[in-house]
């Protein structure tokens, strides 16, 4: 009996090691580093910015899409956002989900978060010609991890090193409410610190359709993140056909 338990424990350790190696290999294939990265910063970034391809199946993608589409289709795409961070978008926050989709969100929690996630899940619908500009989510309104499932399209996320002090301190403006009955706003959670590419280091991340990205700790606090416009969507010199993209975004409490 003791031998059996010891063998089972060894098997679990080996499986965790295999998953860790697979995750690192996936990150290497889906991350392109630009500029001169300090060794320690790149090591931290590789640990804190993870991508899991094929996190959901085609059937699960369809289930998520079918749940949010009836509400999203009634909204107009907006091109004047309250903090100028997003153009060509529709968004809402959702607390109740169908049981099958709750199971998917529970998998997100297990993969990306050490504890609970915020009860409201952010649904962001970006038009084919939409863009998310460089920004950092406010530390006042979400914690150390942001994780999102990409539906309907591949896209490229760019993360640029910036100065954390510019957005972690100071006043906060207006932002979205958690009232899903409309798109009224009250308490901002996006800030746009300056993040120049010149003389800086940054990374382009390929987010395949049905993948999960997990952005935490140094990647979440010290880098702006953005979704490149359709005309700029390239990865390793290859064009990425960005079409309409829906992201299902989970966060933890501050």
C-alpha positions in Angstrom: 0.0 0.0 0.0 2.8 2.4 0.9 4.6 1.6 -2.4 1.4 2.3 -4.3 0.9 5.7 -2.7 4.6 6.6 -3.3 4.3 5.6 -6.9 1.1 7.7 -7.3 2.8 10.7 -5.7 5.8 10.3 -8.1 3.4 10.1 -11.0 1.7 13.4 -10.0 5.0 15.1 -9.7 6.1 13.9 -13.1 2.7 15.1 -14.7 3.1 18.5 -13.1 6.7 18.7 -14.5 5.5 17.7 -17.9 2.7 20.4 -17.8 5.2 23.0 -16.7 7.6 22.1 -19.6 4.7 22.2 -22.1 3.6 25.6 -20.8 7.1 27.0 -21.1 7.4 25.6 -24.7 4.1 27.2 -25.6 5.1 30.5 -24.2 8.3 30.4 -26.2 6.4 29.8 -29.4 3.8 32.5 -28.7 6.1 35.2 -27.3 8.4 37.5 -29.4 10.8 39.7 -27.3 12.0 43.0 -28.7 14.8 45.3 -27.5 17.4 44.6 -24.8 15.7 42.9 -21.9 17.4 42.7 -18.5 17.9 39.0 -17.7 15.9 39.1 -14.5 13.0 41.1 -16.0 12.7 38.6 -18.9 12.8 35.7 -16.5 10.0 37.2 -14.4 8.0 38.1 -17.5 8.2 34.5 -18.8 6.9 33.3 -15.5 4.1 35.9 -15.1 2.8 36.1 -18.7 1.5 32.7 -19.7 -0.6 31.5 -22.7 -2.4 28.2 -22.8 -3.4 27.3 -26.4 -6.6 25.4 -26.9 -7.8 26.0 -23.4 -11.3 25.5 -24.5 -12.7 23.3 -27.2 -14.7 24.4 -30.3 -17.9 23.3 -28.6 -17.0 25.3 -25.4 -16.3 28.3 -27.5 -19.7 28.0 -29.2 -21.4 27.6 -25.8 -19.7 30.8 -24.4 -20.5 32.7 -27.6 -24.2 31.6 -27.7 -24.6 32.8 -24.1 -23.2 36.3 -24.5 -24.3 37.0 -28.1 -28.0 37.7 -27.5 -27.1 40.6 -25.2 -24.0 41.8 -27.1 -25.8 41.9 -30.4 -28.3 44.5 -29.0 -25.4 46.9 -28.3 -23.8 49.3 -30.7 -20.0 49.3 -31.2 -18.6 52.4 -29.6 -15.7 54.4 -30.8 -15.5 57.0 -28.0 -14.6 55.3 -24.8 -14.7 57.0 -21.4 -11.0 56.7 -20.9 -9.9 56.6 -24.6 -8.4 53.2 -24.2 -10.7 51.2 -26.5 -12.2 52.0 -29.9 -14.7 49.8 -31.8 -16.0 47.8 -28.8 -19.1 46.5 -26.9 -18.8 45.4 -23.3 -20.7 44.2 -20.3 -20.1 42.3 -17.0 -21.9 39.1 -16.3 -22.4 37.4 -12.9 -24.7 34.4 -13.8 -23.6 31.8 -16.3 -25.0 28.6 -17.7 -23.7 25.5 -15.8 -21.5 24.4 -18.7 -19.9 27.8 -18.9 -19.5 28.0 -15.1 -17.4 24.9 -15.4 -15.1 26.6 -18.0 -14.8 29.6 -15.6 -13.9 27.3 -12.8 -11.1 25.9 -15.0 -9.9 29.4 -15.5 -9.9 30.0 -11.7 -7.9 26.8 -11.2 -5.4 27.6 -13.9 -4.8 31.3 -13.3 -5.7 32.2 -9.7 -4.6 31.0 -6.3 -8.0 31.8 -4.8 -11.3 33.2 -5.7 -12.1 35.4 -8.7 -14.3 38.5 -8.8 -18.0 37.5 -9.2 -18.5 39.7 -12.2 -16.8 38.5 -15.4 -15.9 41.1 -18.0 -17.1 40.4 -21.6 -15.3 42.6 -24.2 -16.5 42.4 -27.8 -13.9 44.1 -30.1 -14.9 44.8 -33.7 -12.7 43.6 -36.6 -11.4 47.2 -37.0 -11.4 47.8 -33.2 -8.3 48.5 -31.1 -7.4 48.4 -27.5 -4.7 51.1 -26.8 -1.8 50.6 -24.4 -3.1 50.8 -20.8 -2.7 49.3 -17.3 -5.7 48.2 -15.3 -5.9 50.2 -12.1 -4.6 48.6 -8.9 -7.6 50.0 -7.1 -10.2 47.9 -9.0 -8.5 44.5 -9.6 -5.8 42.4 -8.0 -2.6 40.9 -9.2 -3.9 38.6 -12.0 -5.9 39.2 -15.1 -6.9 36.3 -17.3 -8.9 36.1 -20.5 -10.2 33.5 -23.0 -10.1 34.6 -26.7 -13.1 33.8 -28.8 -13.7 34.0 -32.5 -10.3 35.3 -33.6 -6.5 35.2 -33.2 -4.9 38.5 -32.1 -1.6 40.0 -31.0 -1.2 41.5 -27.6 1.8 43.9 -27.0 3.2 44.5 -23.6 5.6 47.5 -23.2 7.7 48.2 -20.1 6.5 51.3 -18.3 6.9 53.1 -15.0 4.5 51.6 -12.4 4.5 54.8 -10.2 2.7 56.7 -12.9 -0.6 54.8 -12.5 -0.4 53.1 -9.1 -0.6 56.4 -7.3 -2.8 59.4 -7.7 -6.4 60.1 -8.4 -8.8 57.8 -10.3 -11.3 59.1 -12.8 -14.6 57.6 -14.1 -15.1 54.1 -15.3 -17.5 51.2 -15.9 -20.2 50.2 -13.5 -21.0 46.6 -12.5 -24.7 47.3 -13.5 -25.2 45.1 -16.5 -28.5 46.6 -17.4 -26.8 49.3 -19.4 -23.3 50.7 -20.1 -23.4 53.5 -17.6 -20.0 54.2 -16.0 -18.7 55.1 -12.6 -15.2 54.2 -11.3 -12.3 53.8 -13.8 -10.0 50.9 -13.9 -7.8 51.6 -16.9 -4.9 54.1 -17.0 -2.7 54.9 -20.0 0.9 55.6 -18.9 3.4 56.6 -21.5 5.0 53.5 -23.0 7.3 54.3 -25.9 8.9 51.6 -28.1 12.0 53.6 -28.7 14.9 52.7 -26.4 12.6 50.3 -24.5 12.0 46.6 -24.4 8.6 45.0 -25.1 7.0 41.7 -26.1 4.5 40.7 -28.7 2.2 37.8 -27.6 0.2 35.7 -30.1 -3.2 35.0 -28.6 -4.7 32.1 -30.6 -8.4 31.7 -30.8 -9.7 29.6 -27.9 -6.5 30.2 -25.9 -6.2 31.5 -22.3 -3.8 34.3 -21.3 -2.7 34.7 -17.7 -1.1 38.1 -16.9 0.0 38.4 -13.3 2.4 40.2 -11.0 5.3 41.9 -12.9 3.6 41.5 -16.3 0.4 42.9 -14.9 1.9 45.9 -13.0 5.0 46.9 -14.9 3.8 46.7 -18.5 1.1 48.3 -20.6 -1.0 45.8 -22.6 -2.8 46.4 -25.8 -4.5 44.5 -28.7 -2.9 45.6 -32.0 -5.2 47.0 -34.7 -5.9 44.7 -37.7 -3.4 46.6 -39.9 -0.6 46.2 -37.3 -1.4 42.5 -36.4 1.8 40.7 -37.2 3.7 38.1 -35.3 7.3 37.1 -36.3 6.8 38.9 -39.6 3.6 37.0 -40.5 0.2 38.8 -40.7 -2.4 37.7 -38.2 -5.9 37.9 -39.5 -7.7 39.7 -36.7 -11.4 39.6 -37.1 -14.2 40.3 -34.5 -12.8 39.1 -31.1 -14.7 38.5 -27.8 -12.7 38.1 -24.7 -14.0 36.6 -21.4 -11.9 38.3 -18.7 -11.6 37.2 -15.1 -9.8 39.2 -12.4 -9.2 38.8 -8.7 -10.0 41.4 -6.0 -7.5 44.1 -5.1 
